Amino acid sequence: MQRALLASVLALAVSACAYRPDPTELVKIVDSPSDVRVCQRLGEVSPVVPTTPGFDSATESMLEATVALGGTHLYMQQTTNDWSLVRGIAYRCGHGTVRENVVIRAKG
């Protein structure tokens, strides 16, 4: 009985450790500029695209481009009031984000 229980617990523990998410699954999709205001902008990952049927493939290519740039967040920028057109912009947020600080010194 104990061997069966030990074997099932061991199998469960091993299977739980085996899952590795796809890198695109780790990218967070956001739709508000406030979500990325303290992040480093990496660049646009798509032109303006329609959100009509087939938008899933456009989203997947935006996610892949975000991962390729080292991004953690994909900002879907609304370009029309009804969300029929959007643009993807990649950002890196969180640990490892480098913001450039500008120091202005007065001569004197």
C-alpha positions, -999 to +999 in steps of 0.1 A: +000+000+000+028+024+009+047+016-023+017+023-044+011+056-026+048+066-029+048+057-066+017+077-074+031+108-054+064+105-072+047+102-106+026+133-098+056+153-087+076+144-118+048+153-142+042+186-124+079+196-130+078+185-167+057+214-180+075+243-196+054+271-210+061+283-245+080+317-244+050+334-260+028+323-231+049+343-207+042+376-225+015+396-209-009+414-233-021+448-221-043+474-236-036+505-215-006+528-217-006+530-179+003+493-178+037+500-195+044+535-184+075+525-163+087+499-188+113+501-216+098+504-250+115+479-274+097+488-306+067+482-328+061+445-336+033+450-361+018+476-384-018+486-378-039+455-382-076+448-382-092+428-353-114+408-377-115+370-380-079+358-384-066+382-358-053+352-338-024+347-363-015+384-362-015+382-324+007+352-324+032+369-347+032+399-324+039+377-294+068+359-313+083+393-323+080+405-286+099+374-274+125+379-301+131+414-288+133+402-252+100+417-242+078+408-213+047+428-223+028+434-256+009+466-256-021+466-280-024+502-290-059+512-300-059+532-332-097+535-337-124+541-311-141+508-317-109+486-314-113+476-351-076+485-357-047+480-333-009+482-334+014+459-313+043+475-293+068+454-273+080+464-239+103+450-212+089+455-177+101+444-143+135+432-132+162+440-156+145+470-171+169+499-177+155+533-179+178+560-192+181+589-168+189+623-182+209+646-160+210+683-169+238+702-152+241+740-152+275+754-161+287+777-136 
